[in-house]
Amino acid sequence: MKPTNKTRYAILGILSDGPTTGYEIKSLMGRSTSYFWRESDSTIYPTLKILAKEGKVLSETLYVGKKKKEMFSITKAGQSEFKAWFNSPTGSETPRNEFLLKLFFVTNQEEMSRLFQERLEKAEKTYQEYKSIEDRLEKLDDYPRKAIRLLSLRYGISQLTLEITWLKEGILKYAHR
């Protein structure tokens, strides 16, 4: 069986919160799901067209002054597909991690040291971004998905905490011999 492109479920999930434009979907993903599920313009817009053709979303053209906006909303068929996917077992995943790929091919201490230091800087920067998002979410009073969004964010914070510890240990133990 051919694997299904999961982009459609990311889009249907966002549309479950209410009608929005393709640009707003892209923007929301950039501020939220892109930390664990990246989508590009080249996948979002064609997927919206496919979903519309399949009857999973409705497309409505609105005019704000002279500016044309295409609003998308999820249909009952789209909700059914999203719920079926959501309730199905999570498939296996093969993560892609360029750092680990490069680490696999390291041939000397200098390469390892550079690689570990570079990764540590990125991990610490991302950790700070996550903590900043956590602070903003904590301050939201009237946000119905606050608890679940914090839970998924804290999963990322926990992973980064572990990775930063591992990288620091690796730098001390292996990279500076």
Secondary structure, DSSP 8 states (H G I E B T S, - for coil): -----THHHHHHHHHTT--EEHHHHHHHHHHTGGGTS---HHHHHHHHHHHHHTTSEEEEEEEETTEEEEEEEE-HHHHHHHHHHHHS---------HHHHHHHT--SHHHHHHHHHHHHHHHHHHHHHHHHHHHHHHH-SS-TTHHHHHHHHHHHHHHHHHHHHHHHHHIIIIIT-
